[in-house]
């Protein structure tokens, strides 16, 4: 009988219609596939049981989180090769076209044989998988649970990954700069686009660990209200603000943006938060922010976007991200986001893509995580650290290959008569003239 790696290679080719682009090493020590490049390691046949019970991405993700599947060598190279075979194929492999296809039945039988005598028993998912979601999507209670799953995993873990800036969104890079430099430049870019000046009221929606609020108050004299659903984030942000001596200028609330009622604000920043809102609630989000701004006020919406689908009804949330990273998160095409903001009454004044910047940011975060792997595990769990390594590396590849993007949308709530308050030439973002 052929060794496990050779059988897995043949099985993959039968199911996907092409040989695996990486070398496979199986639990019995056998190897098969290209001699150069990264190696996909199947450490335990239990990973095959997971695939039998959850075919596709979720089964693979469970094997990865549990440590039953790994990559030796360049993870980005492996993900890039696998993306071309699995995620970016325009059509499925010949064996995936019909459950009635005898080749598929044969492949499933081979997978059952490889999975071993207990293949008929499901394997419990790793403890890090989100569970117990109840009720309709994007209610306040369910959103609190989703945010807690993602952010309340220990501030020490995020300190290692994000670095001293504690900014969990795309940085704004210049050649030769550090991650901290790039994150400071991003925060400053947001403040300049919003034309903040001394005494302005800024609402920071999804304020994270307080970095945007601190920068706006310290560098521009703004009076900032930051809202988050994460209690760990709020406690951390308040401590930082006290250490900076800015408690008289910044208030951090554990509050849903839908419950903010103390407008009008001069400006609103929403950086990496709108991905949590969901398509069914996005107009509600846009209406709420529009209602909280004064006439002439500006919104800076910084948001990840996906490519449009030929059939938008066919879009579904990535299984791995939904189960392990951002429960209930959704991405929308850029055009749809701009349309909804304008339907709510905003005028879109500028859109800037930062796609390549996010790929570079993610690679920097992965490097931070990998620089002291044991520390990351101590501050979270082996499974959690593996989730973040895969999620961030795969996201970097997705940004590089233009599967997803990230954009800053600057929008204005117009005054009576249509005046925007924007200077005729605004792209240098040098200040608050014209307001």
DOVEX-243898 format. One line per 8 residues: number of its first residue (from 1); their letters; for each residue x, y, z of C-alpha. Coordinates in steps of 0.001 Angstrom, whole numbers, padded with zeros to 6 digits. Layout:
BEGIN
NUM	a	X/Y/Z ~ ... $
This chain:
BEGIN
1	xxxxxxxx	000000/000000/000000 ~ 001265/003506/-000822 ~ 002476/005709/002018 ~ 000137/008316/003516 ~ 001740/011332/001808 ~ 001486/009797/-001667 ~ -002130/008852/-001039 ~ -002915/012383/000164 $
9	xxxxxxxx	-001243/013876/-002907 ~ -003279/011679/-005247 ~ -006451/012401/-003292 ~ -005883/016174/-003456 ~ -005359/016019/-007217 ~ -008539/014001/-007640 ~ -010608/016434/-005579 ~ -009170/019710/-006868 $
17	xxxxxxxx	-008158/018770/-010377 ~ -004495/019763/-009906 ~ -001560/018432/-007918 ~ -000884/020151/-004582 ~ 001542/023065/-005105 ~ 003419/022329/-001865 ~ 005157/019261/-000512 ~ 003121/017113/001892 $
25	xxxxxxxx	004568/015358/004933 ~ 002237/012923/006664 ~ 002040/011586/010204 ~ 003895/008394/009180 ~ 006953/010425/008126 ~ 006344/009975/004392 ~ 006647/012918/001984 ~ 005334/013637/-001493 $
33	xxxxxxxx	005292/016591/-003867 ~ 007660/019361/-004991 ~ 011090/019067/-003393 ~ 011661/022820/-003061 ~ 009610/025295/-001069 ~ 007330/025033/001956 ~ 006018/021764/003368 ~ 002431/021176/004469 $
41	xxxxxxxx	002702/018938/007527 ~ -000216/016696/008519 ~ 000846/015761/012037 ~ -002128/013566/012893 ~ -004730/011692/010906 ~ -007323/013304/013182 ~ -007091/016317/010827 ~ -008669/014135/008131 $
49	xxxxxxxx	-011546/013274/010452 ~ -012141/016989/010873 ~ -012291/017385/007089 ~ -014738/014524/006759 ~ -017127/016137/009239 ~ -016529/019726/008099 ~ -015287/019636/004494 ~ -013520/022764/003293 $
57	xxxxxxxx	-012054/025722/005073 ~ -013537/025176/008534 ~ -012244/021609/008736 ~ -008782/022757/007687 ~ -008912/025635/010167 ~ -009779/023323/013040 ~ -006822/021118/012182 ~ -004536/024168/012081 $
65	xxxxxxxx	-005748/025598/015401 ~ -005361/022190/017075 ~ -001791/021871/015782 ~ -002618/018868/013609 ~ -001773/020804/010427 ~ 001277/023041/010097 ~ 003600/024620/007549 ~ 007358/024318/007561 $
73	xxxxxxxx	009180/026985/005578 ~ 007816/030266/004273 ~ 004187/030563/005419 ~ 003451/033377/002954 ~ 004775/031308/000048 ~ 002641/028356/001125 ~ -000486/030482/001465 ~ 000129/032143/-001889 $
81	xxxxxxxx	000461/028758/-003590 ~ -002614/027335/-001893 ~ -004644/030471/-002646 ~ -004187/029912/-006362 ~ -005424/026341/-006042 ~ -008253/026691/-003523 ~ -009529/030253/-002950 ~ -008964/031890/-006317 $
89	xxxxxxxx	-010186/029176/-008680 ~ -012947/030310/-011003 ~ -014391/026786/-011073 ~ -014152/023760/-008757 ~ -012074/020745/-009565 ~ -013711/017997/-011599 ~ -014253/015787/-008556 ~ -016222/018507/-006755 $
97	xxxxxxxx	-018909/019038/-009345 ~ -021440/016464/-008182 ~ -021965/014235/-005170 ~ -023089/011603/-007648 ~ -019722/011566/-009411 ~ -018093/008157/-008791 ~ -014672/009850/-008525 ~ -015918/011898/-005590 $
105	xxxxxxxx	-017380/008841/-003879 ~ -014085/007046/-004368 ~ -012130/010013/-002996 ~ -014340/010183/000094 ~ -013841/006450/000633 ~ -010078/006911/000414 ~ -010244/009793/002884 ~ -012236/007624/005313 $
113	xxxxxxxx	-009639/004862/005020 ~ -006797/007316/005659 ~ -008598/008871/008626 ~ -008493/005561/010482 ~ -010937/003306/012299 ~ -012544/006118/014325 ~ -013382/008271/011291 ~ -017104/007852/011930 $
121	xxxxxxxx	-016733/009847/015178 ~ -016726/013656/014975 ~ -013843/015502/016635 ~ -014808/018313/019038 ~ -013692/021719/017726 ~ -010806/023518/019462 ~ -011732/025514/022555 ~ -010900/028778/020769 $
129	xxxxxxxx	-013827/028392/018354 ~ -016670/030806/019064 ~ -019751/029070/020400 ~ -023150/029864/021792 ~ -024155/032634/019401 ~ -027826/033379/019902 ~ -030410/035668/018415 ~ -030454/037735/015219 $
137	xxxxxxxx	-027243/039106/013770 ~ -025952/042460/015017 ~ -028237/043003/017942 ~ -026485/044941/020691 ~ -026160/041869/022906 ~ -024758/039670/020132 ~ -022344/042399/019008 ~ -021033/042666/022585 $
145	xxxxxxxx	-020350/038914/022589 ~ -018575/039087/019230 ~ -016384/042005/020267 ~ -015511/040326/023559 ~ -014450/037149/021726 ~ -012100/039120/019506 ~ -010653/041752/021818 ~ -010926/040446/025370 $
153	xxxxxxxx	-008125/037896/024998 ~ -005557/039732/027103 ~ -003986/043124/026521 ~ -000493/041663/026945 ~ -001010/039544/023828 ~ -002004/042588/021789 ~ 000955/044552/023185 ~ 003285/041962/021697 $
161	xxxxxxxx	001543/041810/018317 ~ 000773/045503/017793 ~ 003852/046989/019430 ~ 004019/050224/021450 ~ 001521/052090/019253 ~ -001316/049709/020251 ~ -003085/050562/016988 ~ -005017/047673/015479 $
169	xxxxxxxx	-005607/048966/011956 ~ -003657/049650/008789 ~ -000551/051813/009230 ~ 000582/054495/006757 ~ 004105/053667/005638 ~ 007044/055604/004329 ~ 010223/053899/003159 ~ 012587/053272/006040 $
177	xxxxxxxx	010049/053952/008772 ~ 009171/051665/011668 ~ 005742/050258/012470 ~ 005400/052826/015253 ~ 006284/055648/012839 ~ 003742/054362/010323 ~ 000970/054093/012902 ~ 001656/057615/014178 $
185	xxxxxxxx	001523/058867/010603 ~ -001815/057099/010066 ~ -003345/058692/013142 ~ -002026/062069/012064 ~ -003415/061578/008549 ~ -006862/060940/010049 ~ -006642/064068/012215 ~ -005605/066196/009240 $
193	xxxxxxxx	-008359/064829/007022 ~ -010834/065673/009772 ~ -009234/069152/010022 ~ -009178/068913/013812 ~ -008361/072023/015791 ~ -008168/073020/019422 ~ -011446/072487/021278 ~ -013171/070389/018590 $
201	xxxxxxxx	-015406/067573/019807 ~ -014302/064270/018268 ~ -016237/061011/018554 ~ -013954/057992/018042 ~ -016196/055008/017264 ~ -014527/051732/018155 ~ -011736/053514/020012 ~ -009642/050431/020737 $
209	xxxxxxxx	-006867/050977/023256 ~ -007154/054759/023001 ~ -004370/055591/020536 ~ -006459/057763/018209 ~ -008067/059611/021130 ~ -004685/060312/022721 ~ -003140/061549/019457 ~ -006087/063828/018650 $
217	xxxxxxxx	-006149/065326/022156 ~ -002400/065669/022622 ~ -001421/066887/019148 ~ -004564/068785/018085 ~ -006245/069839/021327 ~ -009454/067934/020558 ~ -011950/066932/023233 ~ -012524/063245/022540 $
225	xxxxxxxx	-015217/060745/023390 ~ -014152/057190/022608 ~ -016608/054279/022620 ~ -015859/050556/022607 ~ -017721/047375/023534 ~ -014572/045812/025013 ~ -014111/046300/028737 ~ -010456/045263/028534 $
233	xxxxxxxx	-009789/047863/025870 ~ -011565/050564/027854 ~ -009615/049846/031044 ~ -006325/049877/029152 ~ -007191/053113/027314 ~ -008171/054901/030525 ~ -004876/053920/032155 ~ -002900/055269/029182 $
241	xxxxxxxx	-004911/058482/029143 ~ -004259/059052/032845 ~ -000533/058475/032322 ~ -000582/061069/029515 ~ -002373/063582/031756 ~ -005303/063841/029334 ~ -008238/062817/031505 ~ -009680/066332/031204 $
249	xxxxxxxx	-009819/065985/027407 ~ -010741/062327/026802 ~ -013648/060207/027985 ~ -013698/056473/027238 ~ -017055/054704/027421 ~ -018063/051063/027196 ~ -020973/051884/024929 ~ -022582/050848/021655 $
257	xxxxxxxx	-022382/053569/019020 ~ -026167/053281/018702 ~ -026502/054523/022273 ~ -024441/057703/021832 ~ -026895/060593/022182 ~ -024753/063606/023140 ~ -024056/065137/019748 ~ -023421/067222/017852 $
265	xxxxxxxx	-019742/066444/017326 ~ -017407/068396/015082 ~ -015833/065228/013694 ~ -016157/061442/013859 ~ -013428/058862/013301 ~ -014355/055231/012713 ~ -011166/053245/012168 ~ -011471/049499/011616 $
273	xxxxxxxx	-014862/049320/013313 ~ -017404/049317/010491 ~ -016459/045747/009482 ~ -018355/044645/012611 ~ -021565/046481/011699 ~ -022979/044054/009130 ~ -024760/044742/005856 ~ -028236/044645/007416 $
281	xxxxxxxx	-027272/047372/009904 ~ -025023/049538/007768 ~ -027644/052136/006901 ~ -028492/052370/010613 ~ -024777/052954/011301 ~ -024551/055663/008632 ~ -027745/057361/009859 ~ -026514/057327/013462 $
289	xxxxxxxx	-023182/058937/012632 ~ -024822/061496/010350 ~ -027176/062455/013157 ~ -024289/062892/015607 ~ -022384/065393/013418 ~ -022957/069118/013248 ~ -023552/070642/009783 ~ -020153/070939/008153 $
297	xxxxxxxx	-018745/068151/010338 ~ -016564/065439/008843 ~ -016556/061641/009084 ~ -013421/059587/008430 ~ -014490/055979/007827 ~ -011493/053605/007603 ~ -012754/050184/006513 ~ -011678/046922/004879 $
305	xxxxxxxx	-013499/046174/001622 ~ -013907/043047/-000465 ~ -014093/042747/-004213 ~ -017645/042834/-005657 ~ -019271/039505/-006462 ~ -020903/038784/-009794 ~ -023843/037591/-007700 ~ -023852/039528/-004433 $
313	xxxxxxxx	-026399/037116/-002971 ~ -023724/034411/-003153 ~ -021366/036236/-000771 ~ -020728/034463/002506 ~ -018470/035233/005420 ~ -015130/033413/005485 ~ -015642/030304/007667 ~ -012299/030489/009472 $
321	xxxxxxxx	-012578/034193/010275 ~ -016199/033864/011380 ~ -015470/030935/013706 ~ -012162/032064/015175 ~ -011380/035723/014527 ~ -014257/038151/013829 ~ -017553/036445/014681 ~ -020371/037928/012593 $
329	xxxxxxxx	-018009/040282/010757 ~ -018883/041185/007177 ~ -017066/042951/004369 ~ -018755/045074/001713 ~ -017504/046397/-001618 ~ -016207/049964/-001495 ~ -018882/051264/-003859 ~ -021689/049946/-001718 $
337	xxxxxxxx	-020227/051561/001406 ~ -019934/054943/-000305 ~ -023488/054643/-001619 ~ -024966/053942/001810 ~ -023060/056838/003389 ~ -024449/059141/000704 ~ -027949/057689/001075 ~ -027731/058700/004751 $
345	xxxxxxxx	-026999/062295/003752 ~ -023213/062427/003664 ~ -021257/063816/000738 ~ -018231/061660/-000049 ~ -015297/063997/-000619 ~ -012287/061713/-000812 ~ -011468/058017/-001030 ~ -007914/056770/-000502 $
353	xxxxxxxx	-006877/053140/-000863 ~ -004273/051873/001598 ~ -004270/048269/000386 ~ -000504/047827/000080 ~ -000030/049583/003410 ~ -002170/046977/005165 ~ -000218/044073/003684 ~ 002971/045586/005071 $
361	xxxxxxxx	001321/046243/008452 ~ 000184/042640/008746 ~ 003644/041327/007940 ~ 005030/043525/010710 ~ 002467/042143/013177 ~ 003306/038555/012198 ~ 006993/039312/012753 ~ 006163/040673/016222 $
369	xxxxxxxx	004179/037542/017031 ~ 006886/035190/015802 ~ 009704/037097/017524 ~ 008781/035549/020899 ~ 006391/032719/020204 ~ 006526/031262/023704 ~ 005570/034608/025208 ~ 002592/034904/022825 $
377	xxxxxxxx	001431/031437/023878 ~ 001774/032304/027578 ~ -000365/035407/027097 ~ -003101/033572/025171 ~ -003018/029863/024303 ~ -001248/027724/021688 ~ -004417/027670/019605 ~ -005000/031424/019888 $
385	xxxxxxxx	-001445/032221/018833 ~ -001787/029872/015846 ~ -005090/031530/014884 ~ -003493/034969/014782 ~ -000428/033804/012875 ~ -002562/032209/010159 ~ -005150/034983/010086 ~ -002639/037812/009756 $
393	xxxxxxxx	-000405/036025/007249 ~ -003354/034961/005082 ~ -004774/038484/005239 ~ -001439/039933/004111 ~ -001502/037624/001087 ~ -005118/038603/000366 ~ -004245/042316/000385 ~ -001194/041731/-001807 $
401	xxxxxxxx	-003233/039738/-004335 ~ -006068/042331/-004344 ~ -008648/039933/-002960 ~ -009459/042555/-000318 ~ -008599/046232/000163 ~ -008850/048956/002767 ~ -010002/052514/002213 ~ -010323/055800/004026 $
409	xxxxxxxx	-013546/057540/003054 ~ -013773/061203/004024 ~ -017386/062360/004080 ~ -019024/065656/005040 ~ -022402/066507/006503 ~ -023331/069492/004352 ~ -024660/072787/005557 ~ -027914/074359/004402 $
417	xxxxxxxx	-027454/075552/000852 ~ -024968/072816/000035 ~ -021750/074316/001414 ~ -019243/071604/002352 ~ -016706/073718/004212 ~ -013931/071948/002310 ~ -011045/073928/000779 ~ -010846/073886/-003013 $
425	xxxxxxxx	-007649/071864/-002854 ~ -007805/069547/000113 ~ -005529/066660/-000781 ~ -002481/067983/001058 ~ -004519/067804/004301 ~ -002574/070650/005867 ~ -005130/072054/008276 ~ -008577/073370/009092 $
433	xxx	-008792/076211/006583 ~ -012163/076652/004977 ~ -014156/075298/007890 $
